[in-house]
Every structure is written in C-alpha cells, then in structure tokens.
Amino acid sequence: MSRLTSGPQEIEYLKNTQQRLRDVASQNQWRVKIITHNGVEIEGHFCETSDGSRVDGSGNFSYHGSVTIINRNGNAHTIDRLDINSIESP
C-alpha cells in the first residue's frame, strides 16, 4: 500500500497528481513519463490509479494513492503518488 498523507498539502498533492496523470496520458495515447523525487524515470502506458483512505482512532482521515505504469517491456511499475516529482509527455 502507498504511504498515508500527513496533512492537507499532501491530500492536495494526491488530487493534483491524479489530474495531471489524466491530462498528460489523454494527450499522448495513454503514455506518460514519471520522474520520482529520487530521480527515477519510468515511461510507459498509464494503466490505473488506486486511491483509498483510513480513519485513525480520533476520527481523522488519511489518504493514499498510487499509479501503475506498464513499460515497453511489459513490466508493471506501481508508484506511490506522493513519490512523484513530475509527470511529463514521453
């Protein structure tokens, strides 16, 4: 499972990456290039996103999200959306 958000900025970041993935993929025949915060580049077909939430004992919500990309060799890469630095055209 992907990391849980720690505050409102990360929640907004998940929303923004979701929208950016859809925008870039739809304009590039569902291909995207993702660069993570540690510099790893993954390019391939946008396959799916996953989102979820959890409630802690005091009733606070935390959210998580990931994206799966299939590279040209057919390998699936699931990336925590909080780890994404940028989403670009391939």
Residue pairs with C-beta under 8 A, 6 or more apart in sequence:
1 52
1 64
2 50
2 64
2 65
2 66
2 80
2 81
2 82
3 64
3 80
3 82
3 83
4 54
4 62
4 63
4 64
5 11
5 13
5 14
5 62
5 63
5 64
5 82
6 62
10 63
10 82
11 63
13 81
13 82
14 51
14 63
14 64
14 65
14 81
14 82
17 65
17 67
17 81
17 84
17 87
18 49
18 51
18 65
18 81
20 87
21 32
21 46
21 49
21 67
21 87
24 32
24 87
24 88
24 89
25 31
25 32
25 46
27 89
28 89
28 90
30 45
30 46
31 43
31 44
31 45
31 46
31 89
31 90
32 43
32 44
32 45
32 46
32 69
32 87
32 88
32 89
32 90
33 41
33 42
33 43
33 87
33 88
33 89
33 90
34 41
34 42
34 43
34 67
34 69
34 79
34 84
34 86
34 87
34 88
35 41
35 84
35 85
35 86
35 87
35 88
36 42
36 79
36 83
36 84
36 85
37 83
37 84
37 85
38 83
42 69
42 71
42 77
42 79
43 69
43 71
43 72
43 90
44 69
44 70
44 71
44 72
44 77
44 90
45 69
45 70
46 67
46 69
47 67
47 68
47 69
47 70
47 76
48 67
48 68
49 65
49 66
49 67
49 68
49 81
50 65
50 66
50 67
50 68
50 78
51 63
51 64
51 65
52 63
52 64
52 65
53 61
53 62
53 63
53 64
54 61
54 62
54 64
55 61
55 62
56 62
64 80
64 82
65 80
65 81
65 82
66 78
66 79
66 80
66 81
67 78
67 79
67 81
67 84
68 76
68 77
68 78
68 79
69 76
69 77
69 79
70 76
70 77
71 77
